[in-house]
């Protein structure tokens, strides 16, 4: 095999780490998998034969499973050739509350992102949040932190340090928050604002 052929082969095979966001059935035995990966961000790939009873990949490609993947470039879509679980977050599947919170944070990420390239900070936020949920830390607090950091990382951070009305620094007292304006309002500006 020549150097050119070896390089061409390496470019067709990708080794990635990712979290399964969701999946849907494709054909008789295949599944379309949406992943958020460390190296490429959000991608979708096909897992051939994963719905067959004897499939070795099926358990590694369940939602909110952190997986090491080997993918091959198909004509128009990536193909999952190998999958190994790095972290199954099994405690999240054992109770309804854990599954609900994990599904919520994974769906938020899925809705707020496009297949547009890597975002390592967003990947780390996802994995750490799933880990905290699996450790049964205060799940409401984990979800609220995740929401704020997600908004920040995708460019929708609300202004929480300066009043949107007058520009003054927010003081440690009761404040108003306006979702329409995108941040905090001081008592003077917020008392007359609609929706605050």
C-alpha positions in Angstrom: 0.0 0.0 0.0 1.5 3.4 -1.0 1.7 6.4 1.3 -1.1 8.1 -0.7 -3.4 5.1 -0.2 -2.7 4.9 3.6 -3.4 8.6 4.0 -6.6 8.3 2.0 -7.7 5.4 4.2 -7.0 7.3 7.4 -9.1 10.2 6.1 -12.0 7.9 5.6 -11.9 6.5 9.1 -12.6 8.6 12.2 -12.0 7.8 15.8 -14.2 10.0 18.0 -15.6 10.3 21.6 -19.2 11.3 21.9 -22.5 11.3 23.8 -25.5 9.8 22.1 -28.3 12.4 22.0 -31.0 10.4 20.3 -31.7 7.7 17.7 -34.4 6.6 15.3 -35.0 3.5 13.4 -33.7 3.4 9.8 -34.7 0.6 7.5 -35.1 -3.0 8.8 -32.2 -3.3 11.2 -30.3 0.0 11.1 -30.5 3.0 13.3 -29.8 6.7 12.7 -27.8 8.1 15.7 -27.4 11.8 16.6 -24.2 12.3 18.7 -22.4 15.3 20.2 -18.7 14.5 19.9 -15.6 16.1 21.4 -13.9 16.4 18.0 -16.6 17.3 15.6 -19.5 18.7 17.6 -23.0 17.4 16.7 -23.1 14.7 14.0 -25.4 12.0 12.8 -24.3 8.6 11.7 -25.9 5.2 10.8 -25.3 2.1 12.9 -25.9 -0.8 10.5 -27.6 -3.9 11.9 -27.8 -2.4 15.4 -31.4 -3.5 15.9 -30.6 -7.2 15.3 -30.7 -9.3 18.4 -27.0 -10.3 18.2 -25.7 -6.8 17.6 -22.6 -5.9 19.7 -23.1 -2.2 19.2 -26.7 -1.8 20.5 -25.9 -1.3 24.2 -23.2 1.2 23.4 -25.5 3.5 21.4 -28.3 4.2 23.9 -29.2 7.8 24.7 -26.9 9.7 27.0 -24.2 7.1 26.8 -20.6 8.4 26.5 -19.0 6.3 23.8 -15.7 5.8 22.0 -16.5 5.4 18.3 -14.9 4.3 15.1 -16.7 5.8 12.0 -16.2 5.3 8.3 -17.1 8.0 5.8 -19.9 6.6 3.5 -21.1 8.3 0.3 -23.3 10.8 2.1 -23.3 9.8 5.8 -21.0 8.5 8.4 -21.2 4.8 9.4 -20.5 3.6 12.9 -18.3 0.6 12.6 -17.3 0.2 16.3 -18.6 1.5 19.6 -17.4 1.0 23.1 -19.0 2.6 26.2 -16.8 5.0 28.2 -19.5 5.9 30.7 -23.0 4.5 30.7 -24.3 6.8 33.4 -26.3 3.7 34.6 -27.8 5.3 37.7 -29.6 7.7 35.4 -31.5 4.8 33.9 -32.4 3.3 37.2 -34.9 6.0 38.3 -37.4 8.1 36.5 -36.2 11.4 37.8 -32.6 10.7 36.6 -33.8 9.7 33.2 -36.0 12.8 33.0 -33.2 15.2 33.9 -30.8 13.5 31.5 -33.3 13.6 28.7 -34.0 17.3 29.4 -30.3 18.4 29.2 -29.6 16.2 26.1 -32.7 17.6 24.3 -31.7 21.2 25.1 -28.3 20.6 23.6 -29.8 18.9 20.6 -32.2 21.9 20.0 -29.6 24.6 20.5 -26.9 23.2 18.3 -26.4 22.5 14.6 -24.0 20.2 12.8 -21.5 23.0 12.6 -18.2 21.8 14.1 -16.5 21.2 17.4 -17.3 22.9 20.6 -15.2 21.3 23.3 -16.5 23.5 26.1 -20.1 22.4 25.3 -19.0 18.8 25.2 -17.3 19.1 28.6 -20.5 20.8 30.0 -22.7 18.0 28.8 -20.4 15.2 30.2 -20.0 16.9 33.5 -23.7 17.6 33.9 -24.5 14.0 33.1 -21.9 12.9 35.7 -23.4 15.2 38.3 -26.9 13.9 37.6 -25.7 10.3 37.8 -24.0 11.1 41.2 -27.5 12.3 42.3 -26.3 15.8 43.3 -29.0 18.4 43.6 -30.6 17.7 40.2 -32.5 21.0 40.0 -29.3 22.9 40.7 -27.4 20.9 38.0 -30.1 21.6 35.5 -30.2 25.4 36.2 -26.4 25.6 36.0 -26.5 23.6 32.7 -29.2 25.9 31.2 -27.2 29.1 32.0 -23.9 27.7 30.8 -25.5 26.3 27.6 -27.0 29.7 26.9 -23.7 31.4 27.5 -21.8 28.9 25.3 -24.2 29.2 22.3 -24.3 33.0 22.5 -27.5 33.7 24.4 -26.2 34.8 27.9 -28.6 37.1 29.7 -27.1 40.3 31.1 -27.1 39.8 34.9 -24.5 42.4 36.1 -25.8 45.7 34.6 -29.3 47.1 34.4 -30.6 46.9 30.8 -32.5 50.2 31.4 -30.0 52.6 32.8 -26.7 50.7 32.7 -26.0 50.9 36.4 -24.3 47.9 38.1 -26.8 45.5 39.7 -26.8 45.8 43.5 -27.5 43.0 46.1 -31.2 43.8 46.5 -34.4 42.6 44.9 -34.2 43.0 41.1 -36.4 42.5 38.1 -35.7 40.1 35.2 -37.0 40.7 31.8 -36.9 37.7 29.4 -38.0 40.0 26.5 -35.1 42.4 27.2 -32.6 39.6 27.9 -31.5 40.4 31.5 -31.8 42.2 34.8 -33.4 45.5 35.5 -32.8 47.6 38.7 -35.9 48.3 40.9 -36.2 51.8 39.4 -36.3 50.7 35.8 -38.0 47.4 36.4 -41.0 48.7 38.4 -42.6 50.3 35.3 -41.5 47.7 32.7 -44.1 45.3 31.3 -43.3 41.6 31.7 -40.6 42.1 34.3 
